[in-house]
């Protein structure tokens, strides 16, 4: 509670009202005054596009939100470039937060952060329109040996582990230069956001791309990859190259 009060006093001029479905444009002053908070994760709530975290900080408990990311209860995380939002309504959770921080996950890996709000950005994450519309236009499956869809890779990950794969998809997120690699999220219209089978992470030292571009990549399937600090992936494609 002390943490919330201190933050509220500091950011009175940047408090805004919003819902998950309401686009919000923060003024430059909000980004300039963004802060960082570190705490132990007491509770995790995932919805379509966001991960809500109840954190225990040195000054008390606070709620924070980041783009949907695998975060483990009990892990310690940092919320960077955070801004305060007042009376924020989560329609997915059917809950209104009197005060909540919206920001990006700090640490070694922030690959799940949204495009434009990734690691090193000076601008905080704020609620906007849903990001699932990329699945409205399916992408034709790659042709050739080892060609798979996103859903096939995720659902058949056990049998595909350590095997080569060819995937054609649209770039949903692109975060360059994280741990010496570029981190790319691909979607092809297969799978569903409800069970996390519509989006797959691809890491590469060779691929430079941008959100919205359709690419064909070749790489190796890896499963149960844990980078530490709560960043774990049940499946991803590593060592990818463009085809």
Backbone bond lengths (Angstrom), bond angles and torsions (degrees), N, CA, C in turn:
res aa  C-N    CA-C-N  psi(-1)  N-CA   C-N-CA  omega(-1)  CA-C   N-CA-C  phi
1 X - - - 1.454 - - 1.517 111.74 -
2 X 1.340 116.97 -39.62 1.461 119.91 177.12 1.524 110.59 -60.16
3 X 1.349 115.52 -39.45 1.466 119.04 -179.96 1.513 110.54 -62.71
4 X 1.343 116.67 -43.30 1.454 120.46 -179.72 1.512 111.62 -63.41
5 X 1.338 116.22 -43.44 1.456 119.92 -179.92 1.514 111.69 -63.06
6 X 1.343 115.83 -42.33 1.468 119.66 -179.69 1.517 110.76 -63.98
7 X 1.332 115.83 -41.72 1.459 119.86 -179.43 1.517 110.61 -67.78
8 X 1.335 116.71 -41.05 1.464 119.95 -179.86 1.518 111.54 -61.18
9 X 1.318 116.68 -42.06 1.456 120.46 179.31 1.517 110.51 -63.69
10 X 1.347 115.96 -41.68 1.456 120.69 -176.48 1.509 112.65 -68.88
11 X 1.357 116.83 -32.74 1.457 119.79 -172.15 1.524 113.44 -115.60
12 X 1.307 118.39 28.42 1.452 120.72 -179.14 1.517 111.86 -53.80
13 X 1.316 117.40 -37.66 1.455 120.86 -175.86 1.521 112.90 -73.77
14 X 1.355 118.96 -13.26 1.461 120.34 -176.23 1.520 112.90 -110.16
15 X 1.353 118.33 2.88 1.442 119.87 -178.68 1.516 110.48 -67.75
16 X 1.338 116.18 135.54 1.452 121.07 179.18 1.520 109.30 -137.54
17 X 1.321 116.23 167.28 1.461 121.53 176.49 1.512 108.68 -111.33
18 X 1.342 116.83 140.91 1.455 118.99 179.98 1.506 110.43 -162.37
19 X 1.315 116.04 168.97 1.459 122.51 169.44 1.512 107.36 -126.99
20 X 1.366 116.62 171.98 1.460 119.82 179.54 1.520 111.82 -61.64
21 X 1.327 116.70 -28.39 1.459 120.09 -176.28 1.528 112.62 -92.93
22 X 1.324 118.17 -0.35 1.457 121.10 -176.55 1.518 110.86 -102.58
23 X 1.334 119.37 118.61 1.465 120.11 175.77 1.514 109.87 -63.92
24 X 1.305 117.22 137.75 1.446 121.83 179.83 1.510 109.84 -127.23
25 X 1.309 116.93 130.32 1.458 121.36 176.29 1.515 108.39 -110.89
26 X 1.334 115.84 113.52 1.457 120.27 -178.22 1.518 110.46 -82.96
27 X 1.329 117.85 140.90 1.458 120.33 177.55 1.518 111.15 -68.46
28 X 1.348 118.59 155.60 1.462 121.32 179.51 1.517 112.59 -52.85
29 X 1.320 117.66 -34.03 1.467 120.46 -178.60 1.510 111.25 -62.14
30 X 1.363 116.67 -32.10 1.460 119.69 -179.68 1.513 110.50 -66.21
31 X 1.329 116.65 -44.69 1.461 120.15 179.14 1.515 110.87 -64.85
32 X 1.320 116.70 -38.07 1.455 120.15 -177.43 1.514 111.63 -66.24
33 X 1.358 116.62 -28.46 1.454 119.66 -176.36 1.526 112.75 -102.52
34 X 1.327 117.15 13.91 1.451 121.20 -179.23 1.523 110.58 -62.74
35 X 1.348 115.28 151.81 1.456 120.88 -176.83 1.525 110.26 -125.46
36 X 1.320 115.64 177.08 1.456 122.63 175.15 1.522 108.77 -124.27
37 X 1.333 115.65 141.40 1.458 121.82 -179.73 1.516 108.37 -133.78
38 X 1.330 117.15 137.72 1.461 122.24 178.37 1.515 109.51 -120.80
39 X 1.333 116.23 137.08 1.450 119.14 178.74 1.517 112.81 -163.97
40 X 1.318 115.55 169.28 1.453 122.20 177.30 1.519 108.89 -87.53
41 X 1.334 116.91 135.90 1.454 121.97 -176.93 1.529 109.92 -77.43
42 X 1.328 115.69 115.95 1.461 121.79 178.59 1.520 112.31 -95.14
43 X 1.332 116.10 -27.06 1.463 120.29 -175.58 1.524 108.68 -154.95
44 X 1.335 115.99 141.26 1.467 122.13 179.23 1.519 108.79 -127.09
45 X 1.326 116.24 128.97 1.465 121.18 176.27 1.529 108.09 -129.44
46 X 1.335 117.06 117.38 1.456 121.97 179.89 1.522 110.81 -102.35
47 X 1.337 115.79 136.75 1.459 121.89 171.94 1.528 106.72 -125.46
48 X 1.338 117.78 -168.88 1.461 120.41 -173.52 1.519 113.38 -53.78
49 X 1.318 116.98 -47.83 1.467 120.02 -172.64 1.521 114.34 -118.55
50 X 1.335 117.67 -12.38 1.455 120.19 -173.32 1.520 112.72 -126.38
51 X 1.314 115.72 154.50 1.453 123.49 169.00 1.523 107.86 -116.14
52 X 1.326 116.07 120.77 1.465 121.76 178.83 1.521 108.59 -97.75
53 X 1.309 116.33 134.31 1.459 121.82 -176.02 1.528 110.71 -127.21
54 X 1.331 115.79 128.31 1.462 120.07 170.36 1.519 106.73 -95.52
55 X 1.323 116.35 118.50 1.456 121.93 -172.57 1.520 111.88 -112.51
56 X 1.312 114.46 143.09 1.465 121.08 172.00 1.523 107.41 -101.73
57 X 1.321 117.09 108.55 1.461 121.96 -179.60 1.523 109.78 -103.33
58 X 1.314 116.27 176.81 1.462 120.28 178.75 1.525 112.23 -62.81
59 X 1.342 116.05 -21.40 1.453 120.43 -177.48 1.524 113.40 -109.20
60 X 1.330 116.95 11.85 1.459 119.41 178.82 1.517 112.18 122.82
61 X 1.331 115.66 -175.45 1.457 121.45 -177.33 1.524 111.68 -87.85
62 X 1.351 115.53 142.72 1.450 121.43 175.21 1.527 108.83 -142.07
63 X 1.317 116.32 159.36 1.461 122.31 171.46 1.516 108.89 -102.30
64 X 1.323 115.91 142.01 1.460 121.51 176.44 1.518 108.24 -140.19
65 X 1.334 116.04 160.86 1.458 120.90 178.83 1.516 110.17 -139.35
66 X 1.339 114.99 141.39 1.465 122.22 176.32 1.522 107.26 -135.58
67 X 1.339 117.50 169.58 1.449 118.64 173.91 1.531 109.07 -60.87
68 X 1.336 116.38 150.59 1.454 121.66 -172.38 1.522 111.55 -51.02
69 X 1.326 114.58 120.90 1.458 122.43 -172.62 1.523 109.06 -146.38
70 X 1.334 119.10 142.22 1.470 119.96 175.74 1.524 110.97 -72.11
71 X 1.306 116.84 108.08 1.471 122.66 179.33 1.522 108.34 -124.76
72 X 1.314 116.42 134.00 1.457 121.10 -177.25 1.528 111.47 -93.52
73 X 1.316 115.59 137.73 1.460 121.38 172.53 1.524 108.51 -60.74
74 X 1.318 117.26 134.26 1.460 121.63 -179.33 1.511 113.62 96.83
75 X 1.330 117.14 -15.19 1.468 119.90 178.46 1.527 109.93 -78.45
76 X 1.320 116.03 161.39 1.464 121.54 176.34 1.518 108.58 -106.16
77 X 1.325 116.23 126.39 1.461 120.88 -176.67 1.523 109.94 -129.69
78 X 1.317 114.54 161.06 1.461 121.78 174.44 1.515 108.57 -117.42
79 X 1.318 116.34 134.58 1.459 122.71 174.48 1.519 106.22 -104.21
80 X 1.325 116.46 115.07 1.455 121.04 -175.34 1.520 111.36 -107.12
81 X 1.334 115.49 160.50 1.464 122.75 179.60 1.527 110.92 50.74
82 X 1.325 116.09 39.66 1.466 120.87 -173.41 1.517 111.95 -84.21
83 X 1.328 114.96 144.09 1.457 121.48 171.84 1.524 108.32 -124.28
84 X 1.300 116.21 156.31 1.453 122.11 -178.66 1.522 109.87 -91.57
85 X 1.331 115.69 136.17 1.453 120.61 173.24 1.515 108.16 -122.27
86 X 1.311 115.38 135.97 1.458 121.95 -175.66 1.525 110.32 -105.78
87 X 1.341 116.55 138.60 1.465 122.36 178.80 1.525 111.51 53.53
88 X 1.318 115.45 47.28 1.458 120.46 -179.80 1.518 109.98 -81.79
89 X 1.330 116.95 125.40 1.453 122.22 -178.43 1.521 110.72 -100.73
90 X 1.329 115.70 119.14 1.458 121.08 172.57 1.521 107.30 -96.47
91 X 1.329 116.23 106.67 1.453 119.42 179.82 1.519 110.83 -70.29
92 X 1.330 116.96 -30.23 1.464 120.41 178.87 1.521 111.32 -65.33
93 X 1.339 116.15 -40.15 1.463 121.23 -179.24 1.520 112.15 -90.26
94 X 1.347 116.16 -10.07 1.469 121.28 -175.24 1.522 110.29 54.96
95 X 1.319 113.42 48.94 1.454 120.05 -175.95 1.526 109.44 -144.98
96 X 1.318 116.34 139.77 1.459 121.24 173.96 1.525 108.66 -109.47
97 X 1.326 116.43 124.51 1.459 121.67 179.32 1.531 108.63 -92.64
98 X 1.312 118.46 118.92 1.473 119.77 176.97 1.524 111.45 -55.48
99 X 1.330 114.80 -39.70 1.467 120.58 176.84 1.521 108.36 -147.42
100 X 1.329 115.80 135.35 1.459 120.36 178.94 1.520 108.66 -149.46
101 X 1.332 116.15 148.29 1.465 121.58 176.47 1.518 109.70 -97.31
102 X 1.319 117.08 132.04 1.459 121.53 171.90 1.524 107.87 -112.23
103 X 1.336 115.86 127.52 1.458 119.90 -178.63 1.507 111.37 -160.59
104 X 1.323 116.12 -160.60 1.462 122.27 178.26 1.520 108.99 -119.73
105 X 1.326 115.65 150.02 1.456 119.90 177.89 1.519 110.09 -71.61
106 X 1.318 116.14 133.08 1.451 120.95 177.20 1.516 110.05 -94.38
107 X 1.311 116.48 -168.52 1.452 120.89 179.51 1.507 111.86 97.77
108 X 1.339 115.60 -167.69 1.459 121.40 -174.06 1.515 112.83 -68.87
109 X 1.338 116.59 -31.19 1.455 119.96 -175.57 1.517 109.62 -126.23
110 X 1.325 116.62 126.16 1.464 121.49 173.33 1.514 109.48 -135.06
111 X 1.314 115.06 36.12 1.467 119.72 -171.74 1.511 113.26 -68.40
112 X 1.336 117.77 -20.20 1.443 118.55 -179.13 1.515 112.40 -87.70
113 X 1.304 116.86 -1.89 1.457 119.44 178.08 1.510 109.67 -65.15
114 X 1.334 118.51 153.96 1.450 120.49 -177.71 1.503 112.67 -70.67
115 X 1.304 116.91 153.62 1.456 120.71 177.50 1.511 109.96 -58.70
116 X 1.334 116.20 134.48 1.451 120.22 -179.16 1.509 112.81 89.97
117 X 1.342 117.53 -11.60 1.454 120.64 178.49 1.521 109.26 -130.33
118 X 1.302 116.39 32.29 1.453 120.83 -174.30 1.507 111.79 -86.41
119 X 1.301 114.61 -163.43 1.443 121.77 -175.48 1.529 110.43 -62.39
120 X 1.310 116.89 129.47 1.448 121.27 176.87 1.513 114.42 92.68
121 X 1.351 117.75 -7.31 1.448 119.41 179.50 1.518 111.55 -71.58
122 X 1.307 117.10 152.89 1.460 121.53 178.25 1.520 110.84 -94.58
123 X 1.328 117.69 -0.98 1.452 120.68 -174.78 1.514 110.99 -112.20
124 X 1.311 117.64 137.89 1.455 121.47 -177.76 1.514 112.15 -81.30
125 X 1.323 115.23 157.55 1.448 122.07 172.79 1.517 108.70 -73.00
126 X 1.310 116.73 132.15 1.462 121.12 172.10 1.518 108.22 -133.02
127 X 1.333 118.28 155.06 1.458 120.24 -176.65 1.519 111.75 -60.33
128 X 1.300 115.36 144.01 1.458 120.22 177.54 1.506 109.52 -147.46
129 X 1.307 117.31 -164.73 1.450 120.89 -179.92 1.527 110.41 -66.70
130 X 1.322 115.52 155.41 1.459 119.70 -179.60 1.521 110.57 -59.32
131 X 1.338 115.56 145.96 1.451 120.74 -175.44 1.523 112.87 -98.75
132 X 1.339 117.87 5.15 1.454 120.31 -174.24 1.526 112.92 -80.58
133 X 1.337 119.19 -4.87 1.457 121.27 -175.68 1.518 112.53 -64.13
134 X 1.325 118.24 -15.43 1.461 120.23 178.39 1.528 110.77 -62.74
135 X 1.328 117.70 -22.10 1.460 120.74 179.92 1.525 112.61 -83.37
136 X 1.320 119.01 -2.55 1.458 121.71 -178.62 1.526 111.74 -69.85
137 X 1.314 117.83 -25.13 1.460 121.99 -178.39 1.530 109.09 -119.55
138 X 1.320 117.93 95.13 1.470 120.86 -178.28 1.530 112.11 -58.99
139 X 1.321 115.41 145.42 1.461 122.75 178.40 1.522 108.53 -100.78
140 X 1.324 116.38 134.91 1.467 120.36 -179.40 1.528 110.43 -60.06
141 X 1.314 115.73 137.81 1.454 121.70 -179.86 1.528 110.87 -65.33
142 X 1.315 116.68 144.96 1.458 121.57 176.45 1.527 109.81 -62.56
143 X 1.321 116.36 154.45 1.462 120.54 177.43 1.525 109.32 -112.40
144 X 1.303 115.61 149.07 1.447 119.65 179.99 1.516 112.07 119.64
145 X 1.322 115.27 178.11 1.462 121.03 -178.91 1.522 110.66 -62.48
146 X 1.318 115.81 138.99 1.461 123.96 175.56 1.526 113.76 69.14
147 X 1.338 117.98 15.69 1.455 120.78 178.30 1.530 110.07 -70.94
148 X 1.326 116.33 133.33 1.459 122.35 -178.88 1.526 110.04 -140.78
149 X 1.330 115.84 162.11 1.460 120.77 170.06 1.522 108.04 -95.69
150 X 1.331 115.75 168.41 1.472 120.17 177.72 1.520 110.57 -58.77
151 X 1.331 116.57 -47.18 1.462 120.30 -178.49 1.523 112.05 -62.47
152 X 1.334 116.95 -39.29 1.468 120.54 178.68 1.520 111.08 -62.70
153 X 1.322 116.35 -42.46 1.465 120.06 -179.02 1.526 110.34 -63.21
154 X 1.322 116.22 -44.07 1.463 119.73 -176.08 1.528 111.16 -70.89
155 X 1.325 117.46 -44.81 1.467 119.68 -176.64 1.525 112.87 -75.53
156 X 1.333 117.13 -24.76 1.470 120.54 -179.49 1.527 111.68 -109.83
157 X 1.319 115.75 25.54 1.466 120.60 -173.16 1.531 113.45 -60.01
158 X 1.320 117.45 -34.07 1.473 119.24 -177.85 1.528 111.22 -63.01
159 X 1.332 117.24 -44.96 1.458 120.05 -178.97 1.531 112.69 -77.64
160 X 1.342 116.67 -19.33 1.462 120.31 -179.35 1.527 113.37 -94.09
161 X 1.307 117.95 -5.15 1.468 121.13 -175.98 1.531 111.83 -55.12
162 X 1.340 115.19 130.70 1.466 124.09 178.71 1.532 113.25 69.99
163 X 1.336 117.25 12.83 1.463 120.96 179.03 1.531 110.53 -106.80
164 X 1.348 116.86 154.89 1.464 119.80 179.12 1.522 110.88 -73.26
165 X 1.332 115.59 152.67 1.451 120.12 179.98 1.520 109.22 -145.89
166 X 1.328 115.59 149.54 1.460 122.38 175.81 1.520 106.92 -118.80
167 X 1.331 116.72 126.57 1.465 120.92 -175.08 1.518 110.62 -136.92
168 X 1.327 115.25 132.84 1.463 121.76 174.34 1.520 108.41 -112.17
169 X 1.312 117.39 127.30 1.454 120.15 -178.19 1.509 112.58 -160.92
170 X 1.318 114.71 173.73 1.460 121.61 178.54 1.523 109.16 -97.78
171 X 1.324 116.63 137.06 1.464 121.89 -178.45 1.526 109.41 -72.48
172 X 1.336 115.75 115.60 1.460 121.21 178.07 1.525 111.53 -91.34
173 X 1.324 116.60 -32.84 1.470 122.28 179.82 1.518 108.43 -148.42
174 X 1.317 116.13 146.57 1.467 120.92 177.17 1.523 108.69 -142.09
175 X 1.331 116.01 118.44 1.460 122.32 179.63 1.518 108.76 -125.65
176 X 1.331 118.65 104.14 1.464 121.28 -177.21 1.526 113.00 -82.76
177 X 1.330 115.03 156.04 1.458 121.63 168.79 1.505 116.45 66.87
178 X 1.339 118.34 35.18 1.463 121.25 176.04 1.525 107.91 -101.62
179 X 1.329 117.00 117.34 1.462 122.33 -177.74 1.527 111.31 53.64
180 X 1.331 116.20 37.69 1.449 121.08 176.93 1.515 114.88 78.48
181 X 1.337 117.55 9.99 1.455 121.07 -178.57 1.525 110.08 -132.75
182 X 1.321 115.38 163.30 1.459 121.68 170.16 1.524 107.97 -98.76
183 X 1.324 115.88 137.20 1.460 121.81 -175.77 1.524 108.43 -112.41
184 X 1.336 115.75 121.49 1.457 122.24 -172.66 1.526 109.15 -126.49
185 X 1.334 115.72 133.25 1.456 119.86 174.27 1.517 108.92 -107.23
186 X 1.330 116.58 125.37 1.463 122.38 -178.24 1.525 111.08 -112.94
187 X 1.335 115.32 142.72 1.457 123.07 173.25 1.523 107.88 -134.52
188 X 1.339 115.57 147.30 1.469 118.91 -179.99 1.515 112.79 -130.91
189 X 1.327 117.01 10.04 1.461 120.63 -179.44 1.508 113.47 93.49
190 X 1.329 117.70 -10.97 1.463 120.72 177.03 1.523 109.48 -86.29
191 X 1.324 115.86 163.09 1.456 119.89 177.46 1.508 112.83 76.88
192 X 1.338 114.96 -171.59 1.458 121.28 -176.00 1.521 110.26 -145.51
193 X 1.341 115.24 144.59 1.462 119.76 175.91 1.520 111.21 -68.15
194 X 1.343 116.63 -24.18 1.464 120.63 -177.08 1.523 112.57 -63.21
195 X 1.344 116.58 -34.29 1.473 119.53 179.69 1.531 112.03 -119.31
196 X 1.344 116.09 18.72 1.472 121.83 175.37 1.524 112.87 58.74
197 X 1.324 117.40 40.02 1.465 120.64 177.85 1.524 112.16 -111.50
198 X 1.329 116.99 13.60 1.477 120.44 -174.86 1.522 113.93 -108.09
199 X 1.320 118.29 0.69 1.466 121.21 -172.17 1.526 108.82 -146.56
200 X 1.340 116.54 133.01 1.466 119.37 179.42 1.522 110.31 -132.82
201 X 1.317 115.04 142.82 1.454 122.41 178.23 1.527 110.44 -85.08
202 X 1.334 115.41 135.42 1.465 122.52 175.63 1.523 107.65 -124.85
203 X 1.337 118.13 130.29 1.463 120.89 175.49 1.528 109.30 -112.98
204 X 1.336 115.08 144.74 1.460 119.60 -176.04 1.514 110.66 -159.49
205 X 1.315 116.25 149.13 1.466 121.33 171.76 1.523 110.44 -100.56
206 X 1.346 116.14 -3.89 1.464 119.86 -173.05 1.522 114.16 -113.16
207 X 1.331 117.45 -19.34 1.462 120.18 -172.13 1.526 111.61 -94.22
208 X 1.320 115.72 125.08 1.462 123.25 170.07 1.522 106.45 -115.80
209 X 1.330 117.57 126.26 1.445 120.33 -176.53 1.516 110.02 -148.43
210 X 1.329 116.66 -168.31 1.466 120.75 178.89 1.526 108.39 -149.50
211 X 1.316 116.54 158.79 1.458 121.63 -179.50 1.526 109.80 -61.27
212 X 1.336 115.75 134.60 1.448 121.42 179.20 1.513 114.33 95.99
213 X 1.319 117.95 -15.02 1.465 121.43 -179.44 1.531 109.99 -77.95
214 X 1.311 116.50 140.31 1.467 121.64 175.94 1.527 108.46 -94.84
215 X 1.315 116.24 124.19 1.465 121.27 -176.15 1.523 110.01 -132.23
216 X 1.316 115.80 157.20 1.462 122.42 171.95 1.517 107.55 -116.49
217 X 1.322 115.93 123.54 1.460 119.99 -176.54 1.525 110.47 -121.19
218 X 1.319 114.41 151.46 1.463 121.76 174.50 1.507 107.95 -123.55
219 X 1.335 116.74 129.59 1.451 120.40 -178.89 1.513 110.98 -160.19
220 X 1.330 115.58 -167.63 1.467 121.94 -177.57 1.518 109.75 -115.56
221 X 1.331 116.16 132.51 1.458 121.58 179.20 1.529 109.91 -74.65
222 X 1.329 115.83 131.82 1.463 121.59 172.80 1.524 107.95 -126.65
223 X 1.326 116.25 141.78 1.457 119.98 -179.93 1.527 111.03 -120.17
224 X 1.333 114.19 156.31 1.465 121.94 176.48 1.525 112.10 50.96
225 X 1.313 115.13 51.76 1.466 121.88 -179.80 1.521 109.02 -90.59
226 X 1.323 117.06 121.92 1.461 122.35 -179.40 1.518 109.26 -118.41
227 X 1.332 116.69 114.55 1.457 121.68 -179.94 1.526 112.14 -90.71
228 X 1.342 117.29 0.40 1.450 120.81 -177.60 1.518 111.97 86.55
229 X 1.333 116.27 171.98 1.467 123.51 178.33 1.524 112.14 56.59
230 X 1.329 116.78 28.94 1.453 120.07 176.96 1.513 114.81 86.21
231 X 1.349 118.44 3.24 1.458 121.73 -178.95 1.526 109.45 -98.85
232 X 1.325 115.90 100.59 1.455 120.82 -177.99 1.525 108.92 -132.97
233 X 1.330 116.31 144.35 1.462 122.35 -177.04 1.519 109.17 -130.08
234 X 1.328 116.03 129.68 1.467 118.60 179.98 1.524 111.05 -73.08
235 X 1.319 117.09 -24.14 1.465 120.48 176.05 1.521 109.00 -160.86
236 X 1.333 116.63 145.25 1.446 122.80 174.51 1.527 108.63 -157.13
237 X 1.315 115.07 168.82 1.478 121.27 176.63 1.511 107.70 -110.61
238 X 1.337 117.35 124.53 1.464 121.32 -178.59 1.528 110.87 -113.39
239 X 1.346 114.21 163.75 1.466 122.19 175.33 1.534 111.04 56.18
240 X 1.319 115.91 40.45 1.466 120.43 -173.52 1.529 112.32 -81.43
241 X 1.327 114.52 148.98 1.456 122.65 174.44 1.525 108.28 -132.41
242 X 1.339 116.07 157.85 1.455 120.51 176.90 1.523 110.28 -78.14
243 X 1.314 115.94 144.25 1.471 122.25 178.76 1.524 110.05 -117.54
